[in-house]
Amino acid sequence: MKKAITQAEIAELLGINQATVSCAFTESPKVGPELRARIRNAALSMGYRPNASSRAVRRGRTDTIAVLLSTDGHRSYMPLSMQNAILYAAEEHQKLVIFSRFSDDKLTSEELMPRILTELSVDGLILNYSHMVPSALDELISRYHVPAIWINRNLPFDCVHPDDFAGTAMAVRKLYGMGHRKIAFLHSFPTLPPAQEPYSVQQRQDGYMQGMRECGLAPMTVGSIACPHHEKIDRFNAWWDSFGGEHPTGVIGYQHPDSAFFLHQITRRGMRVPGDVSFVMFGDHQDRSTGIQFDNITLPEAELGRIAVEMLIRKISAPATQIPSRVTMPAWMPGESCRAIESPDSPARRNSKKIKDAKTK
């Protein structure tokens, strides 16, 4: 095995002392730009690698951050757009990023948490947990003064998350602007028990209720299809039939899986999207496998990642400071699953009704 190159060998090659070589790999003003470049080029050609751990000890930081995820992917969903945003933002701050997964047992271990910063050699953590956060994790982070920022938790400090409430209210207003007055909310695949669901479930339902009230509409029964998979068709039919002849003309889906489920159930009933009913969902999927591009309420995943890095940089500088949480706004991405209709209170519809009433007299 080839022996590692030492600073002494570089110094001997260049005819300088080892202390000068050592200073060339720091920000020391004792070495000028030309000599620094000469030393580093020689080191590179010889295959020398500076000892990052030793340098980190001297400087008191590693210029590396870690993104911690759960081994349960449903609790730590991280799309590629968010990963890239974290990497790009870290690069702008001259930081490296380590992505690592831990089980709940390991992450809340009294032995592991104190070692994360040293063994992973990182200055701080970004934690991406949307729900079922291990109860001991917050206490361990506080006890060991770990600089940490959360993604997708609804906390007053040290967190960044989308405004799910405002996103759903916005969707209701959009559908209202298209002429829809009977708008429903569907959550086809809730987690059991409900207490283990992400905070976004309640936030989106509450946002739906608020949006309906803002538009002067009566909220319709929420379609929470909480049952085993083999019962979902019957449960959906019972929900839809409960509206009688006044079924929704617009439906908001909690998440991407709702789209295929809803399309299948509506087709079974001889109805079409968007001809008979418009449908929009939370998601960022350009999925046309069903033959239609669904309208999406997109979450600002890249923005969440970028802000998380910026907040963590501040947190590393002042670990004891609580940084007010940041909230980002979802946006409507148009597709082919929503269409404008003539609202019941439109002038044309009112005139048509007057004419029809006059003929019946």
Legacy VTK file of the C-alpha trace (Angstrom):
# vtk DataFile Version 3.0
C-alpha trace
ASCII
DATASET POLYDATA
POINTS 361 float
0.000 0.000 0.000
1.337 3.414 -0.973
2.496 5.514 1.974
0.677 8.817 2.534
2.562 11.936 1.436
3.632 14.209 4.308
4.136 17.964 4.540
7.813 17.316 5.241
8.201 15.685 1.813
6.530 18.656 0.110
8.827 21.044 1.984
11.890 19.035 0.956
10.823 19.051 -2.709
10.299 22.832 -2.750
13.275 23.677 -0.537
11.210 25.376 2.158
10.434 24.552 5.790
7.459 22.448 6.891
5.874 25.316 8.853
5.486 27.276 5.610
3.793 24.293 3.959
1.425 23.982 6.920
0.489 27.678 6.721
-0.276 27.292 3.007
-3.241 25.064 3.861
-4.756 27.610 6.252
-5.789 31.226 5.873
-2.514 32.378 7.426
-1.219 35.717 6.056
2.340 34.441 6.512
2.224 32.844 3.055
1.667 34.988 -0.028
-0.703 34.044 -2.883
2.018 32.949 -5.306
3.837 30.716 -2.823
0.524 29.316 -1.539
-0.467 28.341 -5.085
2.965 26.811 -5.731
2.781 24.709 -2.545
-0.785 23.549 -3.188
-0.038 22.616 -6.808
2.983 20.600 -5.707
0.908 18.887 -3.022
-1.777 18.022 -5.552
0.706 16.538 -8.019
2.285 14.451 -5.228
-1.097 13.125 -4.057
-1.079 14.893 -0.682
-4.408 15.173 1.156
-4.698 17.594 4.107
-6.000 16.087 7.341
-9.521 17.494 7.454
-10.180 16.297 11.006
-7.093 18.002 12.399
-7.918 21.196 10.552
-11.481 21.093 11.888
-10.221 20.742 15.456
-7.955 23.763 15.034
-10.686 25.921 13.483
-13.521 24.727 15.709
-15.744 23.840 12.733
-15.884 21.321 9.908
-17.765 23.324 7.242
-19.997 20.271 6.853
-23.694 19.874 7.647
-25.770 16.699 7.906
-29.305 16.029 6.711
-30.890 13.409 8.968
-33.745 11.280 7.663
-35.834 8.476 9.102
-35.448 4.929 7.822
-39.230 5.173 7.306
-39.387 7.058 3.998
-42.998 8.187 4.526
-41.896 10.309 7.484
-38.912 11.864 5.702
-40.110 12.426 2.144
-37.443 14.434 0.336
-37.842 14.986 -3.419
-34.839 15.533 -5.656
-35.662 19.245 -5.993
-35.236 19.699 -2.225
-32.028 17.667 -2.136
-30.529 19.729 -4.952
-31.563 22.996 -3.291
-29.830 21.949 -0.067
-26.666 21.035 -1.961
-26.626 24.259 -4.003
-27.316 26.480 -0.985
-24.629 24.714 1.042
-22.165 25.144 -1.812
-22.850 28.886 -1.852
-21.798 28.948 1.810
-18.810 26.693 1.088
-20.292 23.820 3.085
-20.359 20.107 2.348
-23.493 18.024 2.957
-23.867 14.503 4.349
-27.201 12.700 3.949
-27.764 10.015 6.581
-30.645 7.780 7.718
-31.235 6.540 11.253
-33.838 4.367 12.914
-35.723 5.930 15.834
-33.796 3.789 18.307
-30.426 4.951 17.032
-31.399 8.581 16.567
-32.616 8.892 20.154
-29.789 6.867 21.659
-28.072 8.511 24.618
-24.793 7.326 23.106
-25.335 8.247 19.456
-26.603 11.829 19.678
-23.462 13.226 21.368
-21.369 11.420 18.756
-23.251 12.615 15.676
-21.446 15.940 15.499
-18.046 14.335 16.079
-18.307 11.068 14.138
-20.171 12.609 11.212
-17.830 15.603 11.576
-20.595 18.167 11.061
-21.358 21.620 12.442
-25.146 21.277 12.464
-28.172 19.256 11.406
-31.160 19.592 9.085
-33.871 17.157 10.203
-36.625 16.216 7.776
-39.489 14.617 9.719
-43.112 15.400 8.847
-44.723 13.307 11.614
-44.157 10.722 14.341
-41.005 12.509 15.511
-39.306 10.471 18.267
-40.326 12.099 21.540
-36.795 12.073 22.959
-35.207 13.762 19.948
-36.092 17.358 20.850
-34.803 16.873 24.383
-31.492 15.404 23.193
-30.921 18.225 20.703
-31.576 20.783 23.437
-29.433 19.009 26.026
-26.386 18.732 23.793
-26.845 22.192 22.198
-26.944 20.763 18.689
-27.483 23.461 16.017
-30.528 22.049 14.214
-33.235 23.181 11.797
-36.376 21.177 11.054
-38.099 20.781 7.690
-41.850 20.037 7.539
-42.594 20.377 11.249
-45.078 22.946 12.512
-42.988 24.652 15.203
-42.709 28.321 16.248
-38.900 28.303 16.057
-36.061 26.655 14.114
-38.321 25.223 11.427
-39.355 25.793 7.808
-42.559 24.355 6.363
-45.166 25.089 3.676
-48.386 26.882 4.550
-50.747 23.961 3.923
-53.667 25.903 5.397
-53.248 28.821 2.993
-52.598 26.449 0.080
-55.979 24.750 0.425
-57.821 28.029 0.995
-56.180 29.315 -2.190
-57.364 26.218 -4.087
-60.948 26.816 -2.956
-60.776 30.430 -4.140
-59.356 29.317 -7.503
-62.169 26.835 -8.032
-64.678 29.452 -6.902
-63.254 31.801 -9.524
-63.868 29.078 -12.136
-67.548 29.073 -11.219
-67.591 26.120 -8.816
-69.862 26.420 -5.794
-69.965 22.786 -4.636
-66.357 22.030 -3.660
-65.266 19.032 -1.568
-62.043 17.796 0.059
-60.844 14.185 -0.348
-58.257 12.241 1.667
-58.361 8.685 0.317
-55.479 7.116 2.232
-55.340 8.465 5.800
-52.897 6.939 8.262
-54.349 4.898 11.084
-54.606 5.999 13.822
-55.224 9.667 12.899
-52.921 10.857 15.702
-49.980 9.536 13.685
-50.769 11.595 10.588
-48.687 14.600 9.465
-49.815 18.000 10.743
-50.599 18.896 7.114
-53.701 16.673 7.133
-55.525 18.858 9.648
-54.015 22.056 8.220
-55.308 21.306 4.726
-58.756 20.361 5.983
-58.913 23.528 8.080
-57.752 25.555 5.076
-60.564 24.024 3.033
-63.123 25.043 5.658
-61.720 28.577 5.801
-61.663 28.916 2.018
-65.297 27.841 1.770
-66.334 30.362 4.430
-64.370 33.139 2.710
-66.285 32.419 -0.499
-69.616 32.348 1.318
-70.049 28.612 0.703
-71.166 25.842 3.038
-68.374 23.261 3.503
-69.249 19.814 2.182
-68.603 16.574 4.071
-64.862 15.805 3.994
-64.093 12.510 2.254
-61.709 10.860 4.710
-61.678 7.252 3.491
-60.210 5.748 6.659
-60.618 2.006 6.149
-58.775 -1.068 4.821
-58.013 -0.980 1.090
-60.615 -3.601 0.166
-63.353 -1.398 1.674
-62.358 1.880 0.021
-64.591 1.577 -3.055
-67.721 1.053 -0.952
-66.691 3.828 1.434
-66.084 6.251 -1.459
-69.465 5.409 -2.988
-71.187 6.019 0.341
-69.456 9.407 0.620
-70.352 10.434 -2.928
-73.942 9.182 -2.679
-74.412 11.219 0.509
-74.522 14.347 -1.665
-77.530 13.081 -3.623
-78.081 15.105 -6.780
-75.918 17.937 -5.436
-72.563 16.205 -5.876
-69.355 18.302 -5.936
-68.332 19.936 -9.190
-64.804 20.466 -7.834
-62.699 18.255 -5.539
-59.392 18.995 -3.781
-57.182 15.960 -3.085
-54.902 15.828 -0.050
-52.025 14.192 -1.950
-50.945 12.628 -5.250
-52.346 9.080 -4.631
-55.821 10.621 -4.372
-55.741 11.484 -8.084
-55.656 7.958 -9.544
-58.096 6.701 -6.900
-60.568 9.510 -7.578
-60.295 9.183 -11.362
-60.946 5.437 -11.143
-63.980 5.832 -8.882
-65.512 8.627 -10.934
-65.023 6.658 -14.160
-66.793 3.676 -12.581
-69.761 5.969 -12.005
-69.849 7.016 -15.677
-68.469 10.497 -14.990
-65.483 12.312 -16.470
-62.693 14.599 -15.258
-62.937 17.523 -15.921
-66.174 17.264 -17.925
-68.358 16.384 -14.950
-66.101 17.238 -12.037
-62.825 19.152 -11.681
-60.005 17.758 -9.556
-56.839 19.344 -8.122
-54.380 17.772 -5.689
-51.380 18.622 -3.559
-48.304 17.362 -5.376
-45.632 18.150 -7.929
-46.030 15.198 -10.264
-45.912 15.541 -14.036
-47.671 12.175 -14.276
-49.766 11.578 -17.396
-50.033 7.805 -16.961
-53.807 8.126 -16.489
-54.148 10.006 -19.777
-54.524 13.416 -18.152
-52.197 15.902 -16.480
-53.756 16.761 -13.137
-53.763 20.288 -11.807
-51.362 20.477 -8.847
-51.067 22.551 -5.702
-47.279 22.458 -5.647
-45.255 22.704 -2.473
-42.122 24.899 -2.729
-39.737 21.998 -2.049
-36.639 23.745 -3.431
-37.393 26.878 -1.431
-37.785 24.799 1.735
-34.349 23.250 1.220
-32.654 26.570 0.500
-34.193 28.309 3.514
-33.287 25.386 5.795
-29.606 25.790 4.891
-29.689 29.568 5.390
-31.336 29.165 8.803
-28.825 26.508 9.831
-25.881 28.746 8.913
-27.327 31.352 11.312
-27.951 28.690 13.943
-24.377 27.423 13.779
-23.109 30.953 14.432
-25.433 31.369 17.435
-26.675 27.947 18.638
-28.583 29.371 21.616
-30.647 31.739 19.454
-34.172 30.626 18.553
-34.827 31.559 14.933
-38.497 32.303 14.117
-39.850 29.628 11.791
-40.296 30.385 8.104
-43.435 29.532 6.158
-43.556 29.172 2.363
-46.592 29.456 0.094
-47.789 26.659 -2.222
-48.722 27.543 -5.805
-51.281 26.285 -8.315
-49.720 24.514 -11.312
-52.336 24.351 -14.096
-53.050 21.021 -15.758
-55.954 19.438 -17.600
-58.158 18.271 -14.734
-59.965 21.526 -13.896
-62.286 23.598 -16.030
-64.399 26.692 -15.618
-68.152 26.219 -15.375
-71.084 28.582 -15.360
-71.786 29.332 -11.716
-75.373 29.220 -10.403
-75.196 32.913 -9.532
-73.857 34.080 -12.914
-75.977 36.637 -14.854
-76.485 34.173 -17.715
-77.664 31.428 -15.366
-80.008 33.827 -13.518
-81.527 35.050 -16.808
-81.966 31.460 -17.975
-83.767 30.619 -14.735
-86.055 33.659 -15.102
-86.990 32.612 -18.636
-87.638 29.027 -17.506
-89.780 30.233 -14.577
-91.768 32.524 -16.867
-92.555 29.654 -19.247
-93.883 27.490 -16.422
-96.344 30.161 -15.272
LINES 1 362
361 0 1 2 3 4 5 6 7 8 9 10 11 12 13 14 15 16 17 18 19 20 21 22 23 24 25 26 27 28 29 30 31 32 33 34 35 36 37 38 39 40 41 42 43 44 45 46 47 48 49 50 51 52 53 54 55 56 57 58 59 60 61 62 63 64 65 66 67 68 69 70 71 72 73 74 75 76 77 78 79 80 81 82 83 84 85 86 87 88 89 90 91 92 93 94 95 96 97 98 99 100 101 102 103 104 105 106 107 108 109 110 111 112 113 114 115 116 117 118 119 120 121 122 123 124 125 126 127 128 129 130 131 132 133 134 135 136 137 138 139 140 141 142 143 144 145 146 147 148 149 150 151 152 153 154 155 156 157 158 159 160 161 162 163 164 165 166 167 168 169 170 171 172 173 174 175 176 177 178 179 180 181 182 183 184 185 186 187 188 189 190 191 192 193 194 195 196 197 198 199 200 201 202 203 204 205 206 207 208 209 210 211 212 213 214 215 216 217 218 219 220 221 222 223 224 225 226 227 228 229 230 231 232 233 234 235 236 237 238 239 240 241 242 243 244 245 246 247 248 249 250 251 252 253 254 255 256 257 258 259 260 261 262 263 264 265 266 267 268 269 270 271 272 273 274 275 276 277 278 279 280 281 282 283 284 285 286 287 288 289 290 291 292 293 294 295 296 297 298 299 300 301 302 303 304 305 306 307 308 309 310 311 312 313 314 315 316 317 318 319 320 321 322 323 324 325 326 327 328 329 330 331 332 333 334 335 336 337 338 339 340 341 342 343 344 345 346 347 348 349 350 351 352 353 354 355 356 357 358 359 360
